[in-house]
Amino acid sequence: MSFPSFLSLANGTPCAGFARLLARRVHGGIAFLNARWNHETIQLMLCRDKTKDFEALRDLPLGSIVRFYGTKGTTHAGYPAVFVAEAQVTWRCVRSLPDKRHCAADERRQESRTGLLVVDDPTFRFTMAASDMTTDIRLALLDEGFREFRTGVLQRFFEGGLAQPFTTVCRANGATYALSLTSELKLKRLIIAGADRVFDMAESFRNEGMDQAHSPEFTLLEAYAVGETCEGMMGLVERALCSAASSFFTWFPNAEDPDGLQAAFAAPFCRLAFHQAYDRFVDSNGFDGGALDRLVARFPEQFASGMNRFTWVMKTIEKFIVPEITLPTYLTALPAELSPLVKQNPDRPNESKRSLLVVGRVSVADLYEDEASPELIRAALEEQTRVTGRPVNDNYLDALSFGLPPTAGIGFGMNRLLMAFLPLAGLPVHIRETMPYPL
């Protein structure tokens, strides 16, 4: 159920509901109580001669919950408030609210997450904004004709490429299953079966490192559309994110925005070809046969001769290109060798039909046109088997024998998108801040 914004209500509008008391100011026969009501922090105004049980309500411990009845008005100082006629105590708080500064300190932000959400308004509002942004993106896909599916979390075959899985043993049958990292192959099976536009927004799991931009658990949106192109999917993402960004700025209308992110989300996103970005941010000598040797000479602690091409090219993108891009930008024309399951550009075989969306110095989404050749896909999966030791997913290859129509897809890191908005909310830029209850 959605509620109108308190500020949008006209003076004289009846207001009633449950609210938690967060702060108090008393001026003689008048008390002002900051309270959280319907996801907003509002001001309750108590008057000795107009509010029933004024003294008892005025002296309630902070953190208490009341059910109030009153009307919206404007104080003498010009601030909106609910002029309370009556209130009943629903919960008399038996503990002190956490100290906001102590609770919000970087080293303690995760220790009492509920306390932080109660007392730190930016953290609470960001959590609400994240919910609205997620809804906007989901609705944008539904409006574009996509169907949402739940494809499951446990997998007999770990469909995660070279990534490391979390595994568990089922007591019922003794089988070992992996927690899902991606819904890609399951969604493609639905495409093969005849569903033209599909998506899944699911929790994903990767049993690897934890740092500012990586969590073992995160939310991944994946979508696939028959007959679409990479360029078409880029337009779809732009439309969805325009709506999502609008929701964020509804919660933070006065956010400091020195980079102009709000205006950028209302305009066409930038396009930057990989070779141009490499020349500008990595090596002005260009992306040629001697590129790795030059990187080894400049950054011996990060690069080594003979390094796998996929590894060192992705590292240059993550370390040198992405951190230079603030406004929404598609990094296009990526090298073909980075994407064995993505179609090559027939006019430029060294390039793939793939792009990365970068926002706020964070890689947010991967967009591409799928390779449909069973022979090429088998070769790629067999190479993964050679590296990981995990068996080839013959179930998926068997499904491909029915034929995969021309398809384009999106892999979208929801947490990564939210990270780009954290500075605008005045919060630490860390993936944990994008989750109500992180690990």
URQUI-V957868 format. One record per residue. N is the residue number from 1. RES is the residue in one letter. OMEGA is omega as a letter, one per 30 degrees, with the letter a starting at -180 (NA if undefined). D_LAST is the distance of its C-alpha to the last C-alpha in Angstrom with 1 decimal. Layout:
BEGIN
N,RES,OMEGA,D_LAST
N,RES,OMEGA,D_LAST
END
This chain:
BEGIN
1,M,l,29.0
2,S,a,29.3
3,F,l,31.0
4,P,l,33.2
5,S,l,32.1
6,F,a,33.6
7,L,a,35.3
8,S,a,37.0
9,L,l,38.7
10,A,l,42.4
11,N,a,43.7
12,G,l,45.0
13,T,l,42.4
14,P,l,41.6
15,C,l,38.0
16,A,l,36.5
17,G,l,33.1
18,F,a,30.4
19,A,l,29.0
20,R,a,26.9
21,L,a,28.7
22,L,a,26.9
23,A,a,29.8
24,R,l,33.6
25,R,a,36.8
26,V,l,40.1
27,H,l,43.5
28,G,a,46.3
29,G,l,46.6
30,I,l,43.7
31,A,l,39.9
32,F,a,37.2
33,L,l,33.8
34,N,a,30.8
35,A,l,28.9
36,R,a,26.3
37,W,l,28.1
38,N,l,27.3
39,H,a,24.3
40,E,l,26.5
41,T,a,27.4
42,I,l,31.1
43,Q,l,33.9
44,L,a,35.7
45,M,l,39.2
46,L,l,41.1
47,C,a,44.8
48,R,a,46.9
49,D,a,49.7
50,K,a,47.7
51,T,l,44.6
52,K,l,45.2
53,D,a,43.9
54,F,a,43.2
55,E,a,42.9
56,A,l,40.5
57,L,a,38.2
58,R,a,38.4
59,D,l,37.5
60,L,l,34.4
61,P,l,31.4
62,L,a,28.8
63,G,l,25.9
64,S,l,28.6
65,I,l,28.9
66,V,l,32.4
67,R,a,34.1
68,F,l,36.4
69,Y,l,39.4
70,G,l,41.0
71,T,l,41.9
72,K,l,40.5
73,G,l,42.6
74,T,a,42.8
75,T,l,43.2
76,H,l,46.0
77,A,l,43.7
78,G,a,42.9
79,Y,l,39.3
80,P,a,38.4
81,A,l,37.8
82,V,l,38.3
83,F,a,41.5
84,V,l,40.6
85,A,a,43.5
86,E,l,41.8
87,A,l,38.5
88,Q,l,37.4
89,V,l,34.7
90,T,l,32.1
91,W,l,29.8
92,R,a,30.9
93,C,a,27.8
94,V,l,28.0
95,R,l,25.6
96,S,l,25.5
97,L,l,23.1
98,P,l,20.6
99,D,a,22.2
100,K,a,21.1
101,R,a,21.5
102,H,a,19.8
103,C,a,16.8
104,A,l,16.6
105,A,a,17.0
106,D,a,14.8
107,E,a,13.9
108,R,a,13.1
109,R,a,11.6
110,Q,a,8.2
111,E,l,10.2
112,S,a,12.1
113,R,l,10.7
114,T,l,13.6
115,G,l,16.0
116,L,l,15.1
117,L,l,15.7
118,V,a,18.9
119,V,a,20.4
120,D,a,19.3
121,D,l,21.3
122,P,l,20.2
123,T,l,16.5
124,F,a,17.8
125,R,l,20.3
126,F,l,18.0
127,T,l,15.8
128,M,l,19.2
129,A,l,20.5
130,A,l,17.6
131,S,a,18.7
132,D,a,22.3
133,M,l,21.8
134,T,l,20.3
135,T,a,23.2
136,D,a,25.7
137,I,l,24.7
138,R,a,24.9
139,L,l,28.3
140,A,l,29.6
141,L,l,29.2
142,L,l,30.8
143,D,l,33.6
144,E,l,34.2
145,G,l,34.9
146,F,l,31.6
147,R,l,30.6
148,E,l,27.0
149,F,l,26.1
150,R,a,23.4
151,T,l,23.7
152,G,a,21.4
153,V,a,18.2
154,L,a,19.9
155,Q,l,22.5
156,R,l,25.3
157,F,l,25.6
158,F,a,22.5
159,E,a,23.4
160,G,l,21.4
161,G,a,24.1
162,L,a,23.4
163,A,l,19.6
164,Q,a,18.2
165,P,l,17.0
166,F,a,15.0
167,T,l,18.0
168,T,l,18.9
169,V,l,22.4
170,C,a,23.9
171,R,a,26.0
172,A,a,28.5
173,N,l,29.8
174,G,a,28.3
175,A,l,27.1
176,T,l,24.1
177,Y,l,21.9
178,A,l,19.2
179,L,a,16.3
180,S,l,17.6
181,L,a,17.0
182,T,l,19.9
183,S,a,22.3
184,E,a,25.1
185,L,l,27.5
186,K,l,27.2
187,L,l,28.0
188,K,l,30.8
189,R,l,32.2
190,L,l,32.5
191,I,l,34.3
192,I,a,36.6
193,A,l,37.3
194,G,l,38.4
195,A,a,35.6
196,D,a,36.2
197,R,a,33.1
198,V,l,29.8
199,F,l,26.1
200,D,l,22.7
201,M,a,19.6
202,A,l,16.8
203,E,a,13.3
204,S,a,13.6
205,F,a,12.2
206,R,a,13.2
207,N,a,13.1
208,E,a,13.7
209,G,l,12.7
210,M,l,9.9
211,D,a,11.6
212,Q,a,12.5
213,A,a,13.3
214,H,l,11.3
215,S,l,8.0
216,P,l,8.4
217,E,a,8.1
218,F,a,10.3
219,T,a,13.4
220,L,l,16.7
221,L,l,20.1
222,E,a,23.0
223,A,a,26.6
224,Y,a,30.0
225,A,l,33.5
226,V,l,36.9
227,G,l,39.5
228,E,l,37.1
229,T,l,36.9
230,C,l,34.3
231,E,l,36.1
232,G,l,36.0
233,M,l,32.2
234,M,l,31.9
235,G,l,33.9
236,L,a,31.8
237,V,l,28.6
238,E,a,30.5
239,R,a,31.7
240,A,a,28.3
241,L,l,26.7
242,C,l,29.7
243,S,a,29.0
244,A,l,25.3
245,A,l,26.1
246,S,l,28.7
247,S,l,26.3
248,F,a,24.1
249,F,l,27.2
250,T,l,28.3
251,W,a,25.4
252,F,a,26.0
253,P,a,29.8
254,N,a,30.4
255,A,l,27.7
256,E,a,28.9
257,D,a,29.2
258,P,a,31.1
259,D,l,30.6
260,G,a,31.9
261,L,a,28.9
262,Q,l,30.2
263,A,a,33.6
264,A,l,32.2
265,F,l,30.4
266,A,a,33.7
267,A,l,35.6
268,P,a,35.8
269,F,l,33.1
270,C,l,34.3
271,R,l,35.2
272,L,l,35.2
273,A,a,36.4
274,F,a,34.6
275,H,l,37.8
276,Q,l,38.4
277,A,l,34.9
278,Y,l,35.3
279,D,a,38.7
280,R,a,37.4
281,F,a,34.1
282,V,a,34.4
283,D,a,38.1
284,S,l,41.2
285,N,l,43.0
286,G,a,41.2
287,F,a,39.3
288,D,a,42.0
289,G,a,42.7
290,G,a,42.4
291,A,a,39.0
292,L,l,37.0
293,D,l,39.7
294,R,l,39.5
295,L,l,35.7
296,V,l,36.1
297,A,a,38.7
298,R,a,36.7
299,F,a,33.2
300,P,l,33.9
301,E,a,30.5
302,Q,a,28.8
303,F,a,31.5
304,A,l,33.9
305,S,a,37.1
306,G,l,36.8
307,M,l,33.1
308,N,a,32.2
309,R,l,33.2
310,F,a,30.2
311,T,a,27.9
312,W,l,29.9
313,V,l,30.6
314,M,l,26.9
315,K,l,26.2
316,T,l,28.9
317,I,a,27.5
318,E,a,24.0
319,K,a,25.3
320,F,a,28.5
321,I,a,28.9
322,V,a,25.7
323,P,a,25.2
324,E,a,28.8
325,I,a,28.3
326,T,a,27.4
327,L,a,29.1
328,P,a,28.4
329,T,l,30.1
330,Y,l,30.7
331,L,a,31.1
332,T,l,33.8
333,A,a,36.0
334,L,l,33.5
335,P,a,35.1
336,A,a,35.8
337,E,l,34.5
338,L,a,30.9
339,S,a,31.1
340,P,a,33.0
341,L,l,32.4
342,V,a,33.4
343,K,l,37.0
344,Q,l,39.0
345,N,a,41.0
346,P,l,44.6
347,D,l,46.2
348,R,a,43.9
349,P,l,42.7
350,N,a,40.6
351,E,l,38.3
352,S,l,36.0
353,K,a,35.7
354,R,l,32.1
355,S,l,30.5
356,L,l,27.2
357,L,l,26.3
358,V,l,25.1
359,V,l,24.2
360,G,l,23.4
361,R,l,23.3
362,V,l,20.6
363,S,a,21.5
364,V,a,20.8
365,A,l,22.9
366,D,a,25.1
367,L,a,28.4
368,Y,l,31.1
369,E,a,34.1
370,D,l,33.7
371,E,a,36.0
372,A,a,37.8
373,S,l,39.9
374,P,a,39.2
375,E,l,40.7
376,L,l,38.6
377,I,l,35.4
378,R,a,36.4
379,A,a,37.1
380,A,l,33.6
381,L,l,31.9
382,E,l,34.2
383,E,l,33.3
384,Q,l,29.6
385,T,l,30.8
386,R,a,32.7
387,V,a,29.8
388,T,a,27.1
389,G,l,29.4
390,R,a,28.0
391,P,l,30.8
392,V,l,31.9
393,N,a,30.9
394,D,l,34.4
395,N,l,33.4
396,Y,l,32.6
397,L,l,35.7
398,D,l,37.7
399,A,a,36.5
400,L,l,37.5
401,S,l,41.0
402,F,l,41.3
403,G,l,40.8
404,L,l,38.1
405,P,l,39.7
406,P,a,39.0
407,T,l,35.4
408,A,a,33.1
409,G,l,29.3
410,I,l,26.3
411,G,a,22.8
412,F,l,20.8
413,G,a,17.3
414,M,l,16.5
415,N,l,13.6
416,R,l,16.1
417,L,a,18.7
418,L,l,16.8
419,M,a,16.2
420,A,a,20.0
421,F,a,20.4
422,L,l,18.1
423,P,a,21.0
424,L,l,23.3
425,A,a,21.3
426,G,a,21.3
427,L,l,17.6
428,P,l,15.9
429,V,a,15.8
430,H,a,12.2
431,I,l,10.3
432,R,a,7.5
433,E,l,10.6
434,T,a,11.4
435,M,l,9.0
436,P,a,10.0
437,Y,a,6.8
438,P,l,3.8
439,L,NA,0.0
END
